[in-house]
Amino acid sequence: MTFPGPVSGTCTTCPYCGTGCGVVLTQTGSGGMAVTGDPDHPANFGRLCSKGSALGETLGHEERLMTPRVNGADSDWDSALNLVADRFRRAIADHGSDSVAFYVSGQLLTEDYYVANKLMKGFMGSANIDTNSRLCMASTVAGQRRAFGTDTVPGTYEDLDEADLIVLVGSNLAWCHPVLHQRVLAAQAARGTRLVVVDPRRTASCDAADLHLPIAPGGDVALFNHLLAHLAKVDALDQDFLARVNGFQETMARAQADDPAATGLSDDALQAFCALWTGHEKVVTIFSQGVNQSSAGADKVNAILNCHLATGRIGKPGCGPFSVTGQPNAMGGREVGGLANMLACHLELENPDHRSAVRDFWQAPSMPEKPGLKAVDMFRAVGEGQIKALWIIHTNPAVTLPDADRVRDAIAGCDFVVVSDITDRTDTCRLADVVLPATAWGEKDGTVTNSDRIISRQRAVLPAPGESRPDWAILAEVGRRMGWVAQFDYESPAEIFREYAALSGVAGGFGRDFDISGWSDLDDQGYAGLKPTRWPVTGARSGGRFFADGQFYHADGKARMVPVTWRAPVARTGRRYPFRLNTGRIRDQWHTMTRTGLSARLSAHLAEPFVEIHPEDAAHLSIGPADLVWLRSPEGQGILRARITDSVRRGDVFAPMHWTGETAPSARIDALVAAVTDPVSGQPESKASVVSLARLNAAWYGFAISAAGIRPDCDYWALARTEAGYRAELAGLDTVEDWESYARRLFNLPDAEIQIIEDPSRGMARVALRAGERLLAALFIASEPVAVMRDYVATLPGTTAPEALSGMTPADRPDPGPMVCSCFGVGVNTILAAIEDGGLVSVDEVGAALQAGTNCGSCRPEITGLLSRVTLHEAAE
Ligand code: SF4
């Protein structure tokens, strides 16, 4: 199934989430790039979310790595690549093939992935290549393989348009896949589609839900087992379809024996959920990290799939289980064998026929016979000294893996570490022996696969800056330098893609689902013009849904229901660690912010890391709004700003995963997450660690703004971009005697003119540094969390701002408040004022008055929340 593409501008694909939106890049007259949604791309039909809309702001060369670096000094490609090839060769010769490893990323294009996988599994002779997609959806891969016999996403995005009921499980679609959420809302408006959200938190996705089930963390298996038992009780099973399914009896017995109390939900809520399921024929269950990132992740996936298989709600329009992936090419990585337990094209590493077919195809000397190390185990092996040479590509494991401090120490202690990335300002790059400059989005060419199997092109429109190179070229060059000249003699991504497509034909010969052999003779022109296309692509078939015909990929052609029983998260809360820590994403940032953090617009939405705490828990611990909170877990500790909200359950806390040693060192939340994994999938349990909380009694709190850099050096700091430069939140445990010297060091302005107001008896100090009348930087200090109008004050650097130290807006200029609509720069105070003063009652009316929410739509759930806030407030008066 091929979808058309427009002709003006360059069509490419967004590099963020797995929605895989089409983007059109057009040169502007001023030398910049205009970014618009591709109206013909079937993933988004022209829509982009706030992150995609801001892509043009992240294309500059700021913070880019331009040249290879060896041991912290600039080097050249020849020396760096010789060193990499030599160290990997020596490690293999001295310690065996399994002493080397690659840790790669869903940011890689399929062609990059293909070469990395071929180099490690076919030629270095180990399966020690794993991807950060292990942290994202490995449980889905495991669950789908158990149920279907292969890792197939059955449905398509069009199913969202046709569903009667959509169930979101462990997915804050409104923030993490905003364009898909808009599609769900459109279905609600067009055909009255009902929406259920299953999530311990009341997220932005709940604003449009008919039913929110605030499930106990880890309760999903019990919920879907209860549903399965209910489906049998009310005779809602599809007996014809069940003839195509094995494992029904045992699975049903286990489901009926499970205890719904583990869901933490009331009987009424359970009944309402079951009634919605049985009352609607066309059901799509969308699931994401809340399901996958669990020590029972694969079982959760199978509990969901069991319900769809038992009712035949799969492979039909408007029906099916639907895993939405977190990364732009997580799916491509799965297809191309980026996971340590897979070969390319959904072939299986442990199947000797598959292994020898791939070995023959690659003309490889040998193939590993056992799976390699999965991500968490890989870094454990690094820490234990078993891995002697490690290559990390476009990912930041020193921040993002669980038990991140231990991972950071393991990387630091490894004999030889190479990192390929677009910047060296990451926690992981700072630990590497060799850093290699790779091309970034907009500069590189290749393909990606989105969550509904559409393969789209990413296209280069900008020249590679400095000496940066595409990842496939770097990897192939190392392969050649290690002696495999003919096998890595690639000259273009098109050549790699053809080879990959041909290999998929071999997989097709084994009856595998992933077959794009229809492209194996695609010429360079055809590759250049490739339109978004859903796989499979063979002579006989293109796109469509899987399993409509009841044919699955187990040896007998049937599907399998997998008996599962609820298990509690591994870490147990108790007196020492009484809170359950959930981690996740925020609307306007992506992963560790190396790209989105460059956009002032995106940084204005939530400029500081935070921890959400229920009001009763906060009151019990004497934690007030905006206090800093000390979190401790058995693994590590951190300091975060308190957000007191009843959107989390009592006993649960939530913290985002984006902040790093570069932006907020005490908020590296994965330092607190236990390295516990699902025994089937190897995916870490990132949403159910245990922590204690305590108010941080800081000696002082600060807020800083600057036109240039800020160099914080205190117990707590969090740095963000602004249109005028930077802003930072600060706090320290030790008293500071001399705020003038402190400010000069903080802003690196030893000679600037200074204005200072101080009241030591109240712990207050305010410092402005100027060049003539122009404000360069300012520092606001208080003994309590600083009360200034941050969003206004952050605009002042570079202006004359005579009253800057007041920290207040002038009377004629209202404070817009924290950003809600990133596209039009509309803050929360502006929206609340418009709702109250203008009597606005709908998101569309707010849009008509302020434009907020009328472009990408990512903020529409938050505007809905503000409308309800005003309504509730008025009702209480
Ligand atoms: Fe990019 Fe947003 Fe589309 Fe995801 S939803 S692909 S982040 S534009």
Residues whose N, C-alpha, C, O or C-beta is under 5 A from the ligand:
A	BS01	SF4	C14 Y16 C17 T19 G20 C21 L48 C49 K51 G52 H177 P178 V179
